């Protein structure tokens, strides 16, 4: 059953090439928005708080603070609506899922930056 499912997924979903990023990194996702006949590209910049799933059905969650309110957005990694992904900063965290950022504001919500 799993073999059949994987075969169908491979035929239907086109795998896209994106840069490597992980939890704690700050990234910008450029994605397409359709409004009637028009199409435009909008970006969402924030911290990756988790990557979930594997293979073609993998998703990632980005969190940003907009006007003092936390906003989270979940993107499928192989979505045809994603134009490109840019890695702005590499963060240094010890966890794969950093949900503790939801309770924090201000300086305590910062993620340490990786030294290069």
N, C-alpha and C positions, 0 to 999 in steps of 0.2 A: 504494500500500500504506500509506504513512504517512497519507494522507488518511482512509482507512478506519479505521486505528488511532486517530487523533485523534477521529474522529466517535464511535466506540464509547466511548472514554474520557470524552468530554464527556457522554454519556448516562448512564454508570454512576457516575461519581464526582461528588459534590456539592462544589463549590468553597466553601471557608469563608473568612471575612474575619478576618484576624489582624493585629496591629500589625506594622509594619515593624521587622525586626531583622536584624543581620548578625553576622558572625564577630567575636568579642571581647565581645559584649554578654552581660550576665548576665540570664537570664530564668527565669521560673517557668512550668512547663507543668502544667496541671491536666488529668488524664485519668481516664476511667472504668475501673473494675476490676469484673468480674463474678465473684462467688464463689457458685456455685450459683444460687439464686433472687435473692440480694441483689446490689445494685449500690452501689458507693461511689466517691467521688472522692478520688484521691491526687495529690500534687504532686511534681514533680521540679525542683529549683532548681539551676542551675549555669551555666557559661560555654558559649556556643556556640563550638564549635571548627571547624565547617564547615557549609556549606549545599551540597547536591549535587543535580544534576538540574535539570530545568526543567518548567514547566507543572504539570500535575496530579500528576506522579510525583515531585515535588521532596521531598527529605528534609533533615533537619538533625540534627546530633549535638551532644549536651550532655554536658559533663564536670563532675563534682563529686568532691570528696574526702570519703569517708565512713569514719570511724574509721581514718584514715591510709591508706586504700586508694582508688585512683582508680577511679571508676565512670563508664562512658560509656553513653549510651542514644541510640538512633537513632529518630526519630519521622518518619513521613510527614506532610507539611504539611497534607494534606487528609484525615487520618484521622478517621473518625467518632467515635473514642474520645477525641479531644482536646476537652475542654470549653472551655478558654480559655487564652490565653498572655498573660503579663504581662511587660513589659520593666522590670527593676529598675534596671539601670545600663547606660549606653552606654560601651563600651570603645573605646580608641584603639589599633588594631593596624594593621600595614602589610601583612598577608597575609590571603588569603581562607581559608586552611586553617592553623590554628595548632597543628599536631601537636607542636611543640617543647615544649608544656606537659606532655606525657606524661613527659618526662625530668626535669622540674623539680619541686621541692617547696619549701614554705615561702614566704619573701618573693620569691624569684626566679620563682615561679609566678603572681605577681600581674599583673593587666592594668591599665595606666594608664586612668584614667577621663577621659572627654571633658569638657572645660569647656563650660559652657553660657552 
